[in-house]
């Protein structure tokens, strides 16, 4: 089983907090980029080693900025290269202002069955402050448009710790999201990435960072409200109604190979990580000349151990210690179980089914520190 990620790096404008690779050059580069994606798919399809493709994910940037005709060209091009007949999940990321009735109507014929929307907040003044182009009302209408088009698997992204957000206003945003009954909700704490507009504003004292304690309170509210509404907390930042976990993202957390196409996309085949350049022109020029654009890095046994621990502990399934032992040997298992003891005693970790190590609720609040202790750290 494998997944394909396709990076669509075009955005209509730059959000104040964002440091993802994206550009405003859709008009002059969109067509060439889609052709390059298809060319790259032809060059690299062998990396999936014949695994069946179960998930396809168009992420960004803003994939919903791509005109439907180009989206169609891309999907048909991918179908020519890969056997997508066993596809279980096809997600497209979207910004609410793009999710018009016309756009939604095109999705089922493309095979899209899941849309992940960057809503971020239901407060218009905060949305304006962070440079989002949509309003809270547009997010509500976008969900309605998706349902009208029979898209039954909808995910909403939220951000907490935004400047100006209070515990009360965050609680209202979470409740508003729940009220829309999406199948999936992801929520991330704001980070001030160096070089972003918001980072500069903070440096100049124009925005005030929400204190860490308040961010933790917001996170607790998020967990409580979503669990009370029937969402399963299956990964630190991800919640889903039963049966609606993101299959594609789950493959990142459980070591499933994936092929990443496009500028700045990453891939993993079980042994090797590959990285495409975060440069639109370099990416297009290379793949159109018949070269793969990626650099690669083989992971040592201990790097793979660290990844397993880092990603596994973020999930509700946790780390299977016996599998850790069979994959990485006794030394790794002893290190893990020994380092885990203190955190079990402190109530940060629990052992389930005799073998699975999972973060407790308190452990989740301290996840960075707990996970750091369990890494091999050569
Ligand atoms: S739309 Fe998404 S990728 Fe584009 S700038 Fe905003 S946050 Fe970044």
Boltz pocket constraint, residues with backbone or C-beta under 6 A from the ligand:
constraints:
  - pocket:
      binder: B
      contacts: [[A, 10], [A, 11], [A, 12], [A, 13], [A, 14], [A, 15], [A, 18], [A, 19], [A, 20], [A, 21], [A, 22], [A, 60], [A, 61], [A, 62], [A, 95], [A, 118]]
      max_distance: 6.0
